[in-house]
Protein backbone atom coordinates (compact mmCIF):
# COMPACT_ATOMS: atom_id res chain seq x y z
CA UNK A 1 0.00 0.00 0.00
CA UNK A 2 2.83 2.41 0.87
CA UNK A 3 4.60 1.74 -2.44
CA UNK A 4 1.47 2.50 -4.45
CA UNK A 5 0.84 5.70 -2.45
CA UNK A 6 4.45 6.83 -2.96
CA UNK A 7 4.24 6.21 -6.70
CA UNK A 8 1.19 8.50 -6.89
CA UNK A 9 2.67 11.21 -4.63
CA UNK A 10 4.40 14.31 -6.03
CA UNK A 11 8.11 13.56 -6.31
CA UNK A 12 7.34 10.00 -5.13
CA UNK A 13 7.74 11.29 -1.55
CA UNK A 14 5.38 11.35 1.45
CA UNK A 15 5.85 12.81 4.93
CA UNK A 16 6.11 10.40 7.86
CA UNK A 17 4.92 10.91 11.42
CA UNK A 18 6.31 12.08 13.75
CA UNK A 19 9.10 13.24 11.40
CA UNK A 20 10.91 12.45 8.17
CA UNK A 21 9.73 11.31 4.79
CA UNK A 22 9.57 8.17 2.68
CA UNK A 23 10.67 8.08 -0.96
CA UNK A 24 10.39 5.41 -3.65
CA UNK A 25 12.71 4.96 -6.62
CA UNK A 26 12.70 2.48 -9.48
CA UNK A 27 15.96 0.52 -9.58
CA UNK A 28 15.35 -2.14 -12.21
CA UNK A 29 13.02 -4.58 -13.88
CA UNK A 30 12.90 -8.21 -14.91
CA UNK A 31 10.26 -10.82 -15.78
CA UNK A 32 7.59 -8.10 -16.28
CA UNK A 33 8.18 -6.85 -12.73
CA UNK A 34 9.59 -3.53 -11.58
CA UNK A 35 11.96 -3.32 -8.64
CA UNK A 36 11.70 -0.33 -6.30
CA UNK A 37 13.54 0.77 -3.19
CA UNK A 38 11.71 2.67 -0.45
CA UNK A 39 13.98 4.89 1.63
CA UNK A 40 13.27 6.76 4.83
CA UNK A 41 11.86 3.84 6.81
CA UNK A 42 15.10 2.25 8.02
CA UNK A 43 18.88 2.58 7.69
CA UNK A 44 18.84 0.84 4.31
CA UNK A 45 16.22 0.76 1.53
CA UNK A 46 13.20 -1.52 1.70
CA UNK A 47 13.02 -3.49 -1.56
CA UNK A 48 9.71 -4.27 -3.23
CA UNK A 49 8.75 -5.69 -6.63
CA UNK A 50 5.48 -4.67 -8.30
CA UNK A 51 3.78 -6.06 -11.39
CA UNK A 52 2.42 -3.81 -14.16
CA UNK A 53 -0.87 -3.40 -12.24
CA UNK A 54 0.92 -2.23 -9.08
CA UNK A 55 0.36 -5.50 -7.22
CA UNK A 56 3.08 -6.69 -4.87
CA UNK A 57 5.00 -9.48 -6.59
CA UNK A 58 7.88 -9.89 -4.14
CA UNK A 59 8.80 -8.35 -0.86
CA UNK A 60 11.90 -9.20 1.15
CA UNK A 61 12.30 -8.66 4.86
CA UNK A 62 15.70 -9.87 6.01
CA UNK A 63 16.02 -13.40 4.70
CA UNK A 64 12.26 -13.96 4.40
CA UNK A 65 10.64 -13.49 1.01
CA UNK A 66 6.95 -13.13 0.21
CA UNK A 67 6.19 -14.09 -3.38
CA UNK A 68 3.01 -15.31 -5.11
CA UNK A 69 3.05 -19.00 -6.06
CA UNK A 70 3.04 -18.14 -9.78
CA UNK A 71 6.38 -16.30 -9.42
CA UNK A 72 8.37 -18.96 -7.55
CA UNK A 73 10.20 -20.02 -10.72
CA UNK A 74 11.69 -16.52 -11.06
CA UNK A 75 12.86 -16.30 -7.43
CA UNK A 76 16.56 -16.83 -8.23
CA UNK A 77 16.50 -14.20 -10.99
CA UNK A 78 14.70 -11.68 -8.77
CA UNK A 79 17.09 -12.38 -5.88
CA UNK A 80 20.10 -11.76 -8.12
CA UNK A 81 18.67 -8.49 -9.43
CA UNK A 82 17.81 -7.37 -5.91
CA UNK A 83 21.31 -8.20 -4.63
CA UNK A 84 22.80 -6.13 -7.46
CA UNK A 85 20.55 -3.15 -6.62
CA UNK A 86 21.37 -3.46 -2.91
CA UNK A 87 25.08 -3.53 -3.72
CA UNK A 88 24.77 -0.45 -5.94
CA UNK A 89 22.94 1.42 -3.18
CA UNK A 90 25.66 0.47 -0.67
CA UNK A 91 28.41 1.68 -3.03
CA UNK A 92 26.60 4.97 -3.68
CA UNK A 93 26.00 5.62 0.02
CA UNK A 94 29.70 4.99 0.82
CA UNK A 95 30.86 7.43 -1.82
CA UNK A 96 28.41 10.14 -0.75
LOBADO-319234 format. One record per residue (C-alpha): residue number from 0; residue in one letter; z, x, y. Coordinates in Angstrom, 2 decimals, decimal comma, always signed. Example, Ala and Ser with C-alpha at 12.3 -4.5 7.8 and 13.67 -1.06 7.14 Angstrom:
! residues 2
<node><pos>0</pos><code>a</code><up>+7,80</up><east>+12,30</east><north>-4,50</north></node>
<node><pos>1</pos><code>s</code><up>+7,14</up><east>+13,67</east><north>-1,06</north></node>
END
This chain:
! residues 96
<node><pos>0</pos><code>x</code><up>+0,00</up><east>+0,00</east><north>+0,00</north></node>
<node><pos>1</pos><code>x</code><up>+0,87</up><east>+2,83</east><north>+2,41</north></node>
<node><pos>2</pos><code>x</code><up>-2,44</up><east>+4,60</east><north>+1,74</north></node>
<node><pos>3</pos><code>x</code><up>-4,45</up><east>+1,47</east><north>+2,50</north></node>
<node><pos>4</pos><code>x</code><up>-2,45</up><east>+0,84</east><north>+5,70</north></node>
<node><pos>5</pos><code>x</code><up>-2,96</up><east>+4,45</east><north>+6,83</north></node>
<node><pos>6</pos><code>x</code><up>-6,70</up><east>+4,24</east><north>+6,21</north></node>
<node><pos>7</pos><code>x</code><up>-6,89</up><east>+1,19</east><north>+8,50</north></node>
<node><pos>8</pos><code>x</code><up>-4,63</up><east>+2,67</east><north>+11,21</north></node>
<node><pos>9</pos><code>x</code><up>-6,03</up><east>+4,40</east><north>+14,31</north></node>
<node><pos>10</pos><code>x</code><up>-6,31</up><east>+8,11</east><north>+13,56</north></node>
<node><pos>11</pos><code>x</code><up>-5,13</up><east>+7,34</east><north>+10,00</north></node>
<node><pos>12</pos><code>x</code><up>-1,55</up><east>+7,74</east><north>+11,29</north></node>
<node><pos>13</pos><code>x</code><up>+1,45</up><east>+5,38</east><north>+11,35</north></node>
<node><pos>14</pos><code>x</code><up>+4,93</up><east>+5,85</east><north>+12,81</north></node>
<node><pos>15</pos><code>x</code><up>+7,86</up><east>+6,11</east><north>+10,40</north></node>
<node><pos>16</pos><code>x</code><up>+11,42</up><east>+4,92</east><north>+10,91</north></node>
<node><pos>17</pos><code>x</code><up>+13,75</up><east>+6,31</east><north>+12,08</north></node>
<node><pos>18</pos><code>x</code><up>+11,40</up><east>+9,10</east><north>+13,24</north></node>
<node><pos>19</pos><code>x</code><up>+8,17</up><east>+10,91</east><north>+12,45</north></node>
<node><pos>20</pos><code>x</code><up>+4,79</up><east>+9,73</east><north>+11,31</north></node>
<node><pos>21</pos><code>x</code><up>+2,68</up><east>+9,57</east><north>+8,17</north></node>
<node><pos>22</pos><code>x</code><up>-0,96</up><east>+10,67</east><north>+8,08</north></node>
<node><pos>23</pos><code>x</code><up>-3,65</up><east>+10,39</east><north>+5,41</north></node>
<node><pos>24</pos><code>x</code><up>-6,62</up><east>+12,71</east><north>+4,96</north></node>
<node><pos>25</pos><code>x</code><up>-9,48</up><east>+12,70</east><north>+2,48</north></node>
<node><pos>26</pos><code>x</code><up>-9,58</up><east>+15,96</east><north>+0,52</north></node>
<node><pos>27</pos><code>x</code><up>-12,21</up><east>+15,35</east><north>-2,14</north></node>
<node><pos>28</pos><code>x</code><up>-13,88</up><east>+13,02</east><north>-4,58</north></node>
<node><pos>29</pos><code>x</code><up>-14,91</up><east>+12,90</east><north>-8,21</north></node>
<node><pos>30</pos><code>x</code><up>-15,78</up><east>+10,26</east><north>-10,82</north></node>
<node><pos>31</pos><code>x</code><up>-16,28</up><east>+7,59</east><north>-8,10</north></node>
<node><pos>32</pos><code>x</code><up>-12,73</up><east>+8,18</east><north>-6,85</north></node>
<node><pos>33</pos><code>x</code><up>-11,58</up><east>+9,59</east><north>-3,53</north></node>
<node><pos>34</pos><code>x</code><up>-8,64</up><east>+11,96</east><north>-3,32</north></node>
<node><pos>35</pos><code>x</code><up>-6,30</up><east>+11,70</east><north>-0,33</north></node>
<node><pos>36</pos><code>x</code><up>-3,19</up><east>+13,54</east><north>+0,77</north></node>
<node><pos>37</pos><code>x</code><up>-0,45</up><east>+11,71</east><north>+2,67</north></node>
<node><pos>38</pos><code>x</code><up>+1,63</up><east>+13,98</east><north>+4,89</north></node>
<node><pos>39</pos><code>x</code><up>+4,83</up><east>+13,27</east><north>+6,76</north></node>
<node><pos>40</pos><code>x</code><up>+6,81</up><east>+11,86</east><north>+3,84</north></node>
<node><pos>41</pos><code>x</code><up>+8,02</up><east>+15,10</east><north>+2,25</north></node>
<node><pos>42</pos><code>x</code><up>+7,69</up><east>+18,88</east><north>+2,58</north></node>
<node><pos>43</pos><code>x</code><up>+4,31</up><east>+18,84</east><north>+0,84</north></node>
<node><pos>44</pos><code>x</code><up>+1,53</up><east>+16,22</east><north>+0,76</north></node>
<node><pos>45</pos><code>x</code><up>+1,70</up><east>+13,20</east><north>-1,52</north></node>
<node><pos>46</pos><code>x</code><up>-1,56</up><east>+13,02</east><north>-3,49</north></node>
<node><pos>47</pos><code>x</code><up>-3,23</up><east>+9,71</east><north>-4,27</north></node>
<node><pos>48</pos><code>x</code><up>-6,63</up><east>+8,75</east><north>-5,69</north></node>
<node><pos>49</pos><code>x</code><up>-8,30</up><east>+5,48</east><north>-4,67</north></node>
<node><pos>50</pos><code>x</code><up>-11,39</up><east>+3,78</east><north>-6,06</north></node>
<node><pos>51</pos><code>x</code><up>-14,16</up><east>+2,42</east><north>-3,81</north></node>
<node><pos>52</pos><code>x</code><up>-12,24</up><east>-0,87</east><north>-3,40</north></node>
<node><pos>53</pos><code>x</code><up>-9,08</up><east>+0,92</east><north>-2,23</north></node>
<node><pos>54</pos><code>x</code><up>-7,22</up><east>+0,36</east><north>-5,50</north></node>
<node><pos>55</pos><code>x</code><up>-4,87</up><east>+3,08</east><north>-6,69</north></node>
<node><pos>56</pos><code>x</code><up>-6,59</up><east>+5,00</east><north>-9,48</north></node>
<node><pos>57</pos><code>x</code><up>-4,14</up><east>+7,88</east><north>-9,89</north></node>
<node><pos>58</pos><code>x</code><up>-0,86</up><east>+8,80</east><north>-8,35</north></node>
<node><pos>59</pos><code>x</code><up>+1,15</up><east>+11,90</east><north>-9,20</north></node>
<node><pos>60</pos><code>x</code><up>+4,86</up><east>+12,30</east><north>-8,66</north></node>
<node><pos>61</pos><code>x</code><up>+6,01</up><east>+15,70</east><north>-9,87</north></node>
<node><pos>62</pos><code>x</code><up>+4,70</up><east>+16,02</east><north>-13,40</north></node>
<node><pos>63</pos><code>x</code><up>+4,40</up><east>+12,26</east><north>-13,96</north></node>
<node><pos>64</pos><code>x</code><up>+1,01</up><east>+10,64</east><north>-13,49</north></node>
<node><pos>65</pos><code>x</code><up>+0,21</up><east>+6,95</east><north>-13,13</north></node>
<node><pos>66</pos><code>x</code><up>-3,38</up><east>+6,19</east><north>-14,09</north></node>
<node><pos>67</pos><code>x</code><up>-5,11</up><east>+3,01</east><north>-15,31</north></node>
<node><pos>68</pos><code>x</code><up>-6,06</up><east>+3,05</east><north>-19,00</north></node>
<node><pos>69</pos><code>x</code><up>-9,78</up><east>+3,04</east><north>-18,14</north></node>
<node><pos>70</pos><code>x</code><up>-9,42</up><east>+6,38</east><north>-16,30</north></node>
<node><pos>71</pos><code>x</code><up>-7,55</up><east>+8,37</east><north>-18,96</north></node>
<node><pos>72</pos><code>x</code><up>-10,72</up><east>+10,20</east><north>-20,02</north></node>
<node><pos>73</pos><code>x</code><up>-11,06</up><east>+11,69</east><north>-16,52</north></node>
<node><pos>74</pos><code>x</code><up>-7,43</up><east>+12,86</east><north>-16,30</north></node>
<node><pos>75</pos><code>x</code><up>-8,23</up><east>+16,56</east><north>-16,83</north></node>
<node><pos>76</pos><code>x</code><up>-10,99</up><east>+16,50</east><north>-14,20</north></node>
<node><pos>77</pos><code>x</code><up>-8,77</up><east>+14,70</east><north>-11,68</north></node>
<node><pos>78</pos><code>x</code><up>-5,88</up><east>+17,09</east><north>-12,38</north></node>
<node><pos>79</pos><code>x</code><up>-8,12</up><east>+20,10</east><north>-11,76</north></node>
<node><pos>80</pos><code>x</code><up>-9,43</up><east>+18,67</east><north>-8,49</north></node>
<node><pos>81</pos><code>x</code><up>-5,91</up><east>+17,81</east><north>-7,37</north></node>
<node><pos>82</pos><code>x</code><up>-4,63</up><east>+21,31</east><north>-8,20</north></node>
<node><pos>83</pos><code>x</code><up>-7,46</up><east>+22,80</east><north>-6,13</north></node>
<node><pos>84</pos><code>x</code><up>-6,62</up><east>+20,55</east><north>-3,15</north></node>
<node><pos>85</pos><code>x</code><up>-2,91</up><east>+21,37</east><north>-3,46</north></node>
<node><pos>86</pos><code>x</code><up>-3,72</up><east>+25,08</east><north>-3,53</north></node>
<node><pos>87</pos><code>x</code><up>-5,94</up><east>+24,77</east><north>-0,45</north></node>
<node><pos>88</pos><code>x</code><up>-3,18</up><east>+22,94</east><north>+1,42</north></node>
<node><pos>89</pos><code>x</code><up>-0,67</up><east>+25,66</east><north>+0,47</north></node>
<node><pos>90</pos><code>x</code><up>-3,03</up><east>+28,41</east><north>+1,68</north></node>
<node><pos>91</pos><code>x</code><up>-3,68</up><east>+26,60</east><north>+4,97</north></node>
<node><pos>92</pos><code>x</code><up>+0,02</up><east>+26,00</east><north>+5,62</north></node>
<node><pos>93</pos><code>x</code><up>+0,82</up><east>+29,70</east><north>+4,99</north></node>
<node><pos>94</pos><code>x</code><up>-1,82</up><east>+30,86</east><north>+7,43</north></node>
<node><pos>95</pos><code>x</code><up>-0,75</up><east>+28,41</east><north>+10,14</north></node>
END
